[in-house]
Amino acid sequence: MRTFKITVCYDGTNYFGFQRQAKETTIQEVLEDKLSHIFGEPVSITGSGRTDAGVHARCQVVSCTTEGKIPTDNIVRAMNSILPGDIRVLGAEEARDGFNARKDACWKEYEYRIRYTPTPDPFTRNYAWQVKQLPDMEKMNEAARMILGTHNFKGFQSAGSAPVSPVKTIFRSGWEQEPGGMFVYRIAGNGFVYHMVRNLVWSMVQIGLGKKAPQAMEEELQLGRGEFENSPAPAQGLYLARVEYEPFVN
């Protein structure tokens, strides 16, 4: 039996998230179908994490086992020749027995993109949260720095989260501005609860738009879900950007 670590990227616009669903097309379903084809037997995969409907991935890692004989060096080419254009395999390698893309991950990084555009832009509507008011990046970064370290993120955990501890350690948290009115938030941590990044972004954007003071973030980190105003930022602005299997090094 061979164990594989496969790295993929995808545009999540046309999919109902990563995890297989009974009646909707998902990334997992497509990958398992194509991997089963090239390996010549049914294949089930484990992803490093779930992404919701409309969320993208620059780097998603999946693991699987198979008795298929295809040479490792041929997997990327074979998969990309039959996958739809919005999903691509970036790399494939044989891993140790027992490797699990989710359980063995040490940390992940997400990216969230906001586009300041007074007039809605049809070309970025599926890839960024479009806002009509220019946010104050200095204030958003003041709030972002408060997220660093170990906190209980119970207040930023949406209903439906898996039964895991909301105590997480954040290694990186900050905003940068790119040309064209694009603001990019990057957050790296040892784990994330359901909608955590999108809920954090929503609060930071309210701060950037002057609807909350930066100190509100410090207060919200002490509260539970429903004890302060919050809502997930739109899915299309979120990207799973990096998955690592060694401890974080700054």
N, C-alpha and C positions, 0 to 999 in steps of 0.2 A: 504494500500500500504506500502510495506517495502522498506527501503533504505539500501543498502549495501556498505561497504568499503572493497574492496578485494585487497590484495597485491600479486603480481605475480613476477616471475623472468623468464627470457628466454634467450636462445641462438638465436640471430637474424640471424645467417648465412643463413638459408633456407627461410627467409621471406622478403617480399618487404616492410619492415618497420612496424610500429605499426598501422598506420591509414588504415582503410578499403579502398581498391582499386577495381575498376570495374573488372579488368582482372588478378590480381595478388593475391597470398595468403599472408595475413597479420596476425599479432598477434591479432588485434581487431576482424577480421573475425572468427578466430579459437575460441577465448574466447567467443564471442557472440553465436556461434553455440553450444558450450558445456554448457554454462550457460542456454541457452534456453532449452536444453535437460533436465537438472536437475530441472529447475523451472517449466517446463511443459507449457511454453508460450514464445513468442518472447521477447528477452531481448536486449536492446541497452546499451552500456557502454560508459563512458567518461573516458579517460585516463588523468593522471596528466600531461602528455606531450607526444609529438610524438617522436619516434625514427626512424631514417632513415633505409633503407635497409642495412642489415649487422651489425647494431648496437645492442648491447646487453643490458640487464637490470638485475641488481642484485636486484633491488627493484623498481617496477612500481606499482602505485596505480591506481585502476579503481573504479568508482562508478556506480551504477545502481539501478533502482527501479523495483519491481516485486510484484505480488500477489501470487507468488509461496509459497508453504507450507513447503518445506524442512527445517528441523531444522538447525539453523546456525552452530551448532557443526558438522554437517555432510557435509558441503559444501566442505571443503578442501579435505576430503577423496574421496567424490564423483567426484569432478572435476579431481583430479589427477589420478583417475582410468580410465578416458576416454580421457584425454589430451595426445598429442604426448609427447615423452620423452624430447623434448627440450623446453617445457613450463611447469612451475609448479606453483601451487597456494601455497603461503606461509602462508596466514592467511585470515580470513573472519570475519567480525563483522557487526552487525547492526549499522547504523549511524543515526544521527538526520535527520529529514525531510529536504530536500533541500540541503543536503551535495553534493558538487561537487568536484571531485578529482582534477580537474584543477584549478578552480577559488579559492578554499579554501586553496590551498597549499601556505605555507609561504616561503619556500625555498627548493632548491634541491641541490644535490651534484652529480657531474659527476666524473668519473675516466677515465683516458686515459693511455693506456699501450703501451710502446715501447720496443722492444726486440733488443738488440745489438747482432747480429749474422753474422759474415763474410760470413758464408755459410747458405743459406736459410733453415729454419727449417719447415718441413711440419706439425709439430705438433702444432705450435703456429701461423701459417699463418692466421687463421681465428679469432684470439683472440688478436693480437698485430700488430702494425706497425713494420716491421722488417727493421732495418738499418744496413749497413755494416761498418759504421764508428762509433767509440765510442764517444757519445756526452759528453760535459762538463756539468755535473749536476750543478756545482756551478754557471756557467753563466746562465743556464736556470732558476735557482732559483732566481738569481738577477733580471731577467726579470719578473718572476712570481710574485715577491713582488710588482712590479709596477702596477699590475692589481688590487690589493686590494683597496677597497673603491668604491666610486661611480664615474662612467665614462660613457661617451657616446661611445658605442661600434659600431657606425655606420660603421666604417672601417672594422669590423670583422663580418658583417652581409651579408650573401650571398643573391643573388637575389632569390626571391620567398618567402621571409620572410613574416609572417603575419603582418598586419598593426598595430604594437605595438611600443611603445617608445623603442629606443635602449639604453636608459639610465638605467643602472642596477647597483646594489650594490653587490660587491663581498666580502664575509666574510672569505673565505679560498682560498689560492692559493699556491701550493707548490709541489715540486718533491721529491720523495724518490727512493732509489735504492734497489731492491730486488735481492736475489741470482739468478744466471743464466743469468745475463746480462739484467734483466728486469728493466725498469725505469717506475715509476708510477706517474702520475700527478693527483692531486685532486683539484677540484675547486667547491666551494659552493657559491650560490648566490640567490638573491630574484627573479631572472628570467634570461632567456637566449634567444637571438634571433637566427634565423636560421643559423646553422653551426658555431655559435660563438665559441664553445669550440674547434672544429676541426681547425678553422682558427687561434685561439690563439696558439694552440699546434704547428701548422706548423711554425709559426713565432718563437716560442721558440726553436724548434728543429734546425732551421737555425742558431739561435744564438749559440746553443750548439755545432753545427758542425763548428763554426767559420766563417760562411758566412755572419753574421751580428754581430754588437756589441750589448751588452745587452741594451745600451741606445736607440737602435732602437725601442724597445717596447714603451718607453715613447713617442717617436715621433709619432709612428703609432697610438697611442691612441688619437692623435689630428687630425688625417686625416680621410678622407672618403673612402669608398670602391672604389678600383681602383686607388687610389692615391699612393699606394705602392705595392710591390710585395707580393702576398699572395695567398694561395690555401688551400682548406680543407685537413687536414690530413686524411689518409684512414679511412673508416668507422669502420673497424673491431677492431680497438683499443679502441673504445669508449664504455663506460658502464654508464647507468643511475644507480647510486649507492644508492641514498637515497632521499626520499621525506618526508618532515616534515610539520606538520600542527600547529606547535607552533613557536613563534619567535626564531630566532637563538640565541643560548647562546654559547659563546666561551669556 
